[in-house]
Amino acid sequence: MPRFLTMVRVDEQNLPAEGPGPEFEERMGALFEEITKAGVMLDTAGLTPTSEATRVTWSGGRIGFTDGPFTETKEVVGGYSLIQAKDKAEAVEWAKRFLEIHPAEWNVTCEVREIVEG
């Protein structure tokens, strides 16, 4: 079965200060339990904010380092999941269900990409 990387993109500057409530955590826990029991979830995690990150770039034959936060970036990867699904349609369906758990006022995007094997 193919594997897929789901990158969860968020706008760090506009995340609600109060964070998610307990109802959100309960819904997320239930979904993670379901996707794990289905044998789809291989790994998942949130990422630290860009204020704690470093970008390493290669340009013009030179290495460059930029410490966060990256204020010029509107959307950043805030988390990921690595799943194994029968096809892209199933992977996208899980991403859709993940997004629907979030409060309506949040802006969250999931980018679903198949991992090239071999």
N, C-alpha and C positions, 0 to 999 in steps of 0.2 A: 504494500500500500504506500502511496506517496506521502511524504511529509511536507508540512507547510509551516512557515514562520508567519506569525501574526504580530505586526508591530502596532502597538497602541500609541497613537499620536494625540498629544494634548497641547493646549496653549497654556504654558506655565504662568504667564502674566495674568491670565483670567480664570484661574482655578478658584473655586469658592474657598474663602478663608476658613470657614467652619469645617471643611472636609466632609466626607460622607458620613451619614448617620448610621445608627445600628441596623435599620431596616435594609439599607444598601448592603452592609456587610453580610446580613443573613441571606439575602438574595444571591449575592456573589458566592457565598459558601455553598449554597444549594446547587448552583450551576456547576461549580468546580467539582462537587461530589458527583453529580450526574455525568459530566464529561469524563471524569476519571474512571467511574464504573463502566462507562461505555468503551473504555480502552482507547480513547482518542487522545487524551492529554498526555504528553510526554514530559513537559516542563513548562513552568510559567513563573514570572516574577515581575515586580515593579522595579523601576530604576530610581536611583537617587536623582535629585534635581540637577540641572545643568550648572548650578553654582558650585557643585562639587566635581565637575567633569573637566577633562582636558581633551581638546581636539588635537590630533596629530595629523599634519598634512604633508604631502609631497608635491612640490611645485617648482618648476625650473631647476630640477636636480638638487633641491635642498629640502631638508626636513624643517617643518615649523611646528610650534606648540602654541596653543591658545587656551588659557584657563577660562573656565566659565565664570559667571553666566554668559550666555551668548545672546545678548539683547537684540541683535539683528535678526534672530530666528524667531518666527512666530510660533510654529508648531515643532515640537520635539518628541522623540520617542520616550514615552513615560513608562513603558512596560512591554512585555512580549509574551507570546506563548509559542511553544513548539508542539504541534499536533500531528497525528497520523490519521488521515481520513481516506475514505474510498475514492474521493475525487474533489476537485475544487469547489463544486457546488455544496458538498457537505461541509467543507472548511469555511466557506462563506456563511453558511447557515449558522454555524457555531459562533462566528464573529458577530453576526446580526443579533443573536440571542444575548451575547455578552454586552453589546451596546445598549440593548433595550432595558437592561437592569439599571443603567445610570439615570440620575434625575434629568428631567426634560430640559432644565436650564443649563446643563453642562454641554460643552462641545468636545466630543471625543470622536476620533477616527481610527478605524482598524484597516491596516493595509495587509492583505493576505497574499503571500507569495509562495509558490511551490519551490521546494529545495531541489536543486539539480543534483541528481544521484550519479555516482560513478565518475 
